[in-house]
């Protein structure tokens, strides 16, 4: 009788080890073929495992993979320019130039480098320029616009462009034969020895620092001891651009290359026209406010003496 009671007790204990219907159903319904299903019994009483101990353990393959999107913003020395770094390449590879700059809506749709993203960014109220570097985007605004309004919208547009996977800049051949803009600092076999040294210094010493500030530099020529340069991106509208040219670039070039006598900032034709119009506007404004330049003739001047 004692042996029969012991046998019945052992049989009941063995039957209690079988997983419940809910656990068996969960194992059968797992559709991941690569999952590893195991049942671990770690209780001090192996004959009474709990539900938590009997649940199937699946591998991490069943979990969906998530892509992390990280876009960093950096301030620049120019308070009206902000640098965005989307943690991926912005310009297509290969690309003939280290940068491309958009200053008007027309430039975003015409060859050689149309860009739907640049068109959307320029459409933001207050944005005056969009600059694409190899792995960063610099947005310039006018002094009256506030970053509190410009930054969120620009951030949203850049995020959409990155997540879509579409190229931010495309290369399109011009129908009228306009050539693609090449890097002005690239080696040219027709350059003189002095010009080659100037380009090498600009490429290795000057360009990296300017790119960190959200801009770039363009070599326009060397004539009569003067180096003509064009600042781009955040440096184009920066108030300290003249100081950068004089104290930074000019000092270095004159130190290493004795043929260099100075550095001049080059302007495009549109910029020269704009500067002339601005000077005329200032003159009209002064005249309306009653400001008249001092004259050297007439009553009350040093040229006349009242009798």
HELIX and SHEET records of a PDB file:
HELIX    1   1 UNK A    2  UNK A   17  1                                  16    
HELIX    2   2 UNK A   21  UNK A   29  1                                   9    
HELIX    3   3 UNK A   51  UNK A   54  1                                   4    
HELIX    4   4 UNK A   60  UNK A   62  5                                   3    
HELIX    5   5 UNK A  105  UNK A  108  5                                   4    
HELIX    6   6 UNK A  116  UNK A  122  1                                   7    
HELIX    7   7 UNK A  147  UNK A  164  1                                  18    
HELIX    8   8 UNK A  193  UNK A  201  1                                   9    
HELIX    9   9 UNK A  202  UNK A  206  3                                   5    
HELIX   10  10 UNK A  207  UNK A  212  1                                   6    
HELIX   11  11 UNK A  241  UNK A  243  1                                   3    
HELIX   12  12 UNK A  244  UNK A  250  3                                   7    
HELIX   13  13 UNK A  251  UNK A  256  1                                   6    
HELIX   14  14 UNK A  269  UNK A  288  1                                  20    
SHEET    1   A 5 UNK A  72  UNK A  75  0                                        
SHEET    2   A 5 UNK A  81  UNK A  85 -1                                        
SHEET    3   A 5 UNK A 137  UNK A 141 -1                                        
SHEET    4   A 5 UNK A 127  UNK A 132 -1                                        
SHEET    5   A 5 UNK A 100  UNK A 102 -1                                        
SHEET    1   B 3 UNK A 215  UNK A 223  0                                        
SHEET    2   B 3 UNK A 226  UNK A 233 -1                                        
SHEET    3   B 3 UNK A 262  UNK A 265  1                                        
END                                                                             
